[in-house]
Amino acid sequence: MRAVLCALILLWPLLSHTATLREAVTEQAQRNFPEMLELLSLPNVADRPADIQRNARFLESAFSRRGFKTRLIDNPAARPAVYAELAGGPGAKAVLFYSHFDGQPVRPELWSQKDPFQPVVKERRDGSWHEVPRERLFARPLDHELRVFARSASDDKAPIMMLLTAIDVMKARGDKPAITIKVLLDPEEEMGSPSLAGMVERHRELLDAEALVILDGPAHSSGRPTLVFGNRGIAQATLTVYGPRHALHSGHYGNYAPNPAFRLAHLLASMKAEDGRVLIPDYYACIELTDEDRKELAAVPDDERALLKRIGVSRAERVGGNYQEALQYPSLNVRGMSSAATGEKTTNIVPSEAVAEIDVRTTPECDGRRQFELIRRHIEQQGYELVEGPPSDEERARHDKLATFTLHSVQAAMRMPMDAPVGAWARAALGSRTANDQPVDPVSIRMMGGTVPVDVLVRALDLPFLTVPTVNSDNNQHASDENLRIGHFISGTETVVSLLSTRYP
C-alpha cells in the first residue's frame, strides 16, 4: 500500500497553474484520500505506545517523501513526537505548526460501524447515515457532503493530512512556501501532553519560530475560514462521597444507612442553579467583559437556533448572553458519575461510595487552581469533612459527611489580542486566495471552548499564536461516530495553502 501511495504522489500529472485553487485542491485531495484512510486505520490511543510509534513512523515518512527534514523526538513514555521542517524562499521566516496524532479512547460497541479504526464513507439519506463504497471519494465531481467516519477523522489527523495535501498542491503548481514550515506533531495531546514541556525545553532551538499556528478544532458553522485567538484551559478533579464502610442490603439498611449517591446528587445540585449558573461564591468574579469585548463576541455570526437544534436542547444555559459570551466564563462540568453497578449487574444495595468526575474549563483570568479551591471551600461549607483517601474508622465515627476532592491535571487558558500581528498575517493570507480566488473575510473568535497545550509552547518559546480550525463543527470529536465532512477537507486545505503562500511580516 505504501508503494502505491508513493507512486501516486510522484507520478500523478502536475496540476495546471491555471486551475482555480478549489480545482487544484480537489484533484490533489482525491489523490491523497488513500493515504488519509491508511492513516485513520492506525489505532492511536496513547495508552498503547506501540500504536503511537506506528503512527509516528507513518507520519515521519509522509513528511519526508514531500521533502521535509524529519526526526522523531522520543520521550520517557516511548511515545515519539514527529518534527518536520521545510525551508521557504530567501528571507522566509519560520512559523511553527502544531497538531496532534493521538486520539481519544474508543468504545467500539457505541459506534455505528464494525471498528472505529476501519474508516468508512457515508452519505446522509432519509435523515440517517448510510455506508457507501469508498470509490465514491474518487468520483468526479466530488460530493462534498460525503463523510469519513473513524476515530481521529477530525481530531486531529485530518488537519495533518490537509497540511500534507497543501504542500502537494503548491509543488504541483510550482509554488514555493513563503515561510519556513516547522511542524510539531504531539503524541499525547488527548492525555494532557505530559511530555511536551520537557520536549520543548530540550529542543528549544529546533522549535524556534516567529509564530505558532495550531491546526485543531472545528471551523465556524458558517463555512467561512476561521481564526481563533485563544482557548480555554482545563482543570480535572475527582469528588468521592463516602457512605457505609461497605455496600449494605437495601432492605435491611434502607432508611437507616445514608446513601452516598443521594448525598453526592444533593452536593452537586448545590453548586449550580437550574439555569446553569454556578452558585459558588466568587466563581465568576474573575471575569469582567468590556463593551469592546462584547462587541467582538457579538460579531461572530452564530446561528444559535440552528446550534440548539443540532445539539438537541430547547434552550441554552444562562451563563452568558450568547454562545460566544458563555465561553468567556469558567465552566463547571460533571463529566462522569458512578456508584453501584447498573443494568443487568444491578443489586439491591446501599452503595459504599459515589464518585463524580469533574472538569472545569478555565479562562486566562480564572486559573484552574483558583476555581478548584472555590469548589473545595463550597464542599466544606456543605458540612463535609475532606479526607485524603478512604476514611479511617476514627474519621467515620467523628464525622457525618465524608468526602475526598482531588485535583488532577491543570492546563492554563491562553489568549492573544485580536489585533495582534499574527492575526493580521492570517487575515491577509485567507483574504488573498480562496476557493473561487476571491477575497473573503474570516470569522474571528476571541476564544474557543476546547483546550490545547498552547500554554506550554507559548511560555517556553515566547511565541504569538493563533488557532486555525478547519473541520466540520458537527464532527462528534471525543465521542462515537467521529467524522470528517469531505467539503471541509477541501476548504481546510485551501486555508492551509493560503497560509503557506503568505510571507510572515
N, C-alpha and C positions, 0 to 999 in steps of 0.2 A: 504493500500500500504506500509506504514511504517513497519508494522509487517512482511510483506512478505520480505522486504529488510533485516530486522534483521535476519530472518530465513536463507536467502541465505548466509549472511555473516558468520553466526555461524555454519551452518550445511553442507556447501559445503565441499567435501573431500579436505584434505590438499594436496597441490601441492608437487610433488616429488622434492626433492633437486637435483635429477639427471637431471631434465629437464633444458634446456638452459634458460637463463633469458628471451629471447623472448617468449618461450613457456609458462613460468610461468606467465609473464605479460599478454599475450594474454588471457589465461584462466581466470585470475582474472579480467581483463578488461571486458570480456563478462559477468561475474558475476555482475559487478558494473554498467553496462550500464543502467539498470532500475533506479538506484539511480541518475545517471547523468541526465537522461531525466526528472526525477521528479524535480531535482534542476533547470533545464532550464525552466521548466513550471511555475516557480515562478516569476512574474514580479518584476523588480529590479531597476526601475528608481528612483533615490534618492529623487526626489521631492514628493514622496509618502512614508512618514515614516512608515506607516503600512505595506507596502510591504517589506521594508528593514527589519523590525522586523521579518517578517515571514521567510525571507532568513536567518537571523541571528540565529533564533531558529533551523532551519533545519540544519545549518552547525555546531552549537554547539552540537547538538545531534549526528551528523555524526562522529565528532571527539571523543565525549565521548564514543560512542559504541566501539571505537577502543583503548580504554584505556587511552586517553589523559585526563589530568586535564583541565577543561574548565571553562570559565566565559564569560559573556557578559559585555562589557565596554560601558556604556551609555555616551551620550553627550547631550548638551542642545537642540539639534535639534531632539532628540528622535530617532536617527539612531544609534543603538548599533554596536560597533565593536565586533569581535569574537577573543578571545585569547584562545590558546590551548598549552599544554606543555606535552611532553613525555620524561621521563628520559632515557638516554642512559646507556651504561655499566659503570663499575667503572672507574672513572677518565675522563669520557667523557666531553668534552667542549660543551658549548651551541652555537648553530647557530640559528639566528632568520630568519624565512622565512616570507616574506611579499607578500600578494596578495590582490586583492580587489574583492568584490562580487556585487558591483553596476554596472549598465550598462548605456550606452548612451540612450537618448530618442529615441523613435521609431515613424516612420510614417507608420502605417500598410499598407496604400494604395500603398506604394512603394515596398513592399515585395512580393515575388512570392509564397506566401502561405497564408493561412487564417489568421493566427495570429503569430506574432514573438515569442510569449510565448507558442506556441504549437509546440514543436520541431518536425521536420520531417526528415526522412532519404532519401537521394537522391543518384542516380548514374548518371554519365555522359554518354550519348549516343547521337551519331549523332550531337555532338557539343553543346548540351544543357543539362540541368539538369532535371531529371525525378524522381518523388517521387516513392519510393519502400516501401514495408511493413517493419515495424520496426524489424520484425523477422529476416531480413537479418543480423542484428547486431549479431545474436546468431548462425549463420550458421558456420559450420566447412568445409573447412578452412575459416577464417575471411577475408573478402575482405577489404584490406587496403585503397582502393580508394573510399569507401563509405564516405559520409559526412553527418553530422548532422547540419541542418540549424535552428538557433534560435538566439535571442539576447543573448549575452554573451557566446555563444557556444565556442568562442575562447578567448574573452576578458571580464572577466578573470576567468570564472567558470571552464573551462577545466583544467587549471593548478592546481586548488584546488582539483579537482577530481583525477588528476594524483598523487598528494601527498597522498591522502587517499588510492588510489589503490596501491601505492608503499608500504605503511605501511602494507596493507593486504598481499601483495606478501612476504614481509620479515617475517611476522608472520607465514604464511603458510610454509615457508621454514625453520622456526626455527631460523631465524637470528634476533639479537638484534641490534638496531641502534647504530652506532659507535659514534654518537653525541647526546647530549640532544637537542631535537627538540622543538623550540619555534615557534609558528605561530601567526601572527597578520593579520587578515582579515579586510580590510578597507571598510566601507560602503559608502564612499563619494569620492572616487578617481576621478570619472568622473566629479565631480564638483569642483575639486581643493583641496580636502581633507581639508576643512576649520577647522575641529575639531581635526585634527591629532596632531598638535603641543601641544595643551593643554592636550590631552590624554597622549602623550608621557611624558610630564612634570610631570603629576600626577602619572604615573606608570613606572617611570624610572627604578626602581629596578626590577620590574617584567620583563621588556623587555631587561634587561642587557644580553649581549652575547659577543662572541668573534668575530663574523662576521655577516653580513646581506646578505641574498640572496633574490633577487626579482624574483618571478616567474611571468613573464608577458612578452608579446611581441612575435613576430614571430621568429622562428628559421631561420637560413640561408637556402636559397633555394637549396643548395647542398645536404641537408638532413643530414649533419654532425651535431653532438652536437655543441651547440653554447654558447660562453661565451662573455658577453658584459661588458666592463669596465667603461662605462659612459652613460649618457643620456642627451639630450638637455633639457634646461628649456623652459619656455613659458611665454610671456607677452601678454595680451589681451587688446585691446583698441577699442574704437568706434569713428569713424570720421563722423561728420554730417556737410554737406554743406547746407547753407540756401539760399532760393530764395525769392519769394514774401511772404507776410505775410500769405496768404492762397492760395490754388490752384486757378488757373485762367483759363478761357475759352481759349483754344489754338488758336481759330480763332481770337478772339478779341485782344489777347495779345502775340501770337506767333510773333517773330521778334522784340518784344519790351521788355518784361519781361525776364531777364536772367533765363535760365533753370538750376536748381542746379544739375540735373542728368548729363548734359554735363560738367558742371564745375567739378563735382566730377570725371568724367571719365578723364578729362584733368589733374587733380591734381594727380590721381593715376598713370596715364601714365608718369608723370614727375618723378616718383620715381624709375622706373625700365626700363632698356633697353629691346629691343625685345629679346635679348639673355638671359634674366633672371637676369642679374647682377643689383644689386641695385645701383642707380646713386647718392644717397645721400652722400655727402662728409663724409669721415672717417667711413663709415658704417662697412667696413671690416678691419679698421686699427688695431683693437684689435687682429687680428689673424696673427700669424707667424708660419707656419709649417716648421719643420726642415726636413733634409734629412731622419733622422730616423723615424720621423712621417710618411712621405710619403712612406717609405718602409713598415711600419706596415699596412698602408692603402692599398697599392698595393698587400699585401699578402692575403687579403681576396678574395676568389675565386668567385667573382661575374661574372655572365654571363649577361653582360649589354645588349646584343642584345635580349636575352630572356626577360629581365626585361622591356625593351621598348615595346616589343611585348605584354607582359602581361598587361601593363597599357594603351596601345593603343595610343602611340605617336611615331612619326618618329625620333625625336632627343631630347636629354636632354638639359636643360638649361646649360649655360656655367659658372656657379659659381665655380665649381671645375673640376679637370681633369678627375674624375670618380665619381661613386656613393658615395663611402665612403668619398672621399675628399669633396664632396658637403655638407655632413652632418657636417663638421667641421666648417662651416661658419654660421653666423646668417642669418636666412631667413626673408623674408617679404612676408606675405601671406594675400590675401583678402579671408576671409572665408565665406563672405556673403555680398550681396548688395541689397538695396531696395530703391524704390522711390514711384511712384504711383502704383496702382493695375495693374495686368496683366491678361491675359486670358479673360474670359467672363466678368470680373469686370472692364476691361479697360474703361477709359473715356478719352475724348479729352481735356486734361488739360495741363497747365504748372504746374508741381508739386511745392509744397512749400519747400520741402527739399529732400535731397538724403543722404543715410546712407551707410557706408561701415564698416563692422565688420572686424577687423584686428587681426591677431596673428603673433607674432614674436617668432620663435624658437631660443633660445639662446645657448651659449656655456659658459664654465666656465670663459673664458676670456672676454666675452661680456655680461655684465649684462643687464637684460631686461629694467631697468630704463634708462640706458645709451642709448640704442637703441631708446627708446621712445622719449627721449629728442632730439636726432638727427632728428627723423621724425618730431617732433613738430617744430623744428627750420626750417626745409625744408618747411613745410606748410606756415610758416610765410614769408619765403623768396619768396614764390609764390604770395605774396600780400594779404594773408588772415589775418584778424583780428580774433584772437581766443577769444571767449567769453565763459562764464561759462555755459550758457544754451540758450534757445531760446532768440534771441536778442530783446532788447527794441526798441521802436520807435526812440529814440535818436541814438542808435548804427546803426540802419538801415539807418538813414539819413546821418551819418558821414562816413560810410564805404561801399565800393562797394562789397567786398568779405568778408563774414562772415562764421565762422565755429566753431564747438566745437571739441576738441580732448581729449578724456577722457581715462585715464589708469585704467584698472580694476585689475584683479589678476596677480601676478607675482610669478612664481616658478623658482628657480635657477637651472642651469645645474650643474651636478657633474661628476667627472671623477677620476678613480683610475689609478695609473701606471700599465701598462700591465705586469710588472714583480712583482707585489705585492704578498705577501704570500697567500692571499685569492685566487688568480688566480692559484698559484702553487697547492694548495689543490684541486681545482676544476678540473684542468687538470689531476692530479693524479687519481682522482675519475673516471672521464669519460674515462680515458685510461685503467682502471683496469677491468671494467665489462661493456660489451656492448651486443648488440643483439646476436652476434654469439660468445660471450665470448672471443672476440679478441680485443686487444687494438686499439684505434682509436685516431687520433689527432683532437681535436675540433677546430672549427673556432673561432679565437679570434678577436673581433671587438672593436675598440677604443671607439666608441660612437654611440649609436643608435639614430634614429631620434625622437622617441617618448619621452614623458615626464611622469615620475612617481615622487611621492613626496619623493624622496631619500634625498633631502636636509634637510627636517625636521627630518628624522630619523637619518641621519649621524651626523648632527650638535648637536642634543640633546643627542645622545647615544655615539658619538665618535667611530663609527664602520667602519672598512673597509667593502666594499660592492662589490657585483657582481650581474649582472642580468643574469639569465639563461632562455632565451626564449625557448619555446617548441612547439608552434602551427605553422600551415602552414602559409607561408607568403602571400598567396592569400586568406586570410580568410574574407575579407570585413569588418574588425572591424570598428566600428563607423558608418557604412553605412547599407543600406538594404541588406538582404540576407547574413548576417554574418554566417559563417560556420566553422566547425571543420573537418579536414580530419582525419579519423579513424587511419590511419597509423601513424600520428603524435601523436595521443593519446598514441599509443603503444610505440613509440620511446621516447616520453617525459616522460612517466612513467619509462622507463629504465634509463633515465638520472637521475631522482629523486632517484630511488633505489641506483644508484651508489653514489650519494652524501651522502645519509643517511648511507651508508655502509662504508664510509671512515672516519677515525679518523681525526679530525681537529688538526693540529700540535700545 
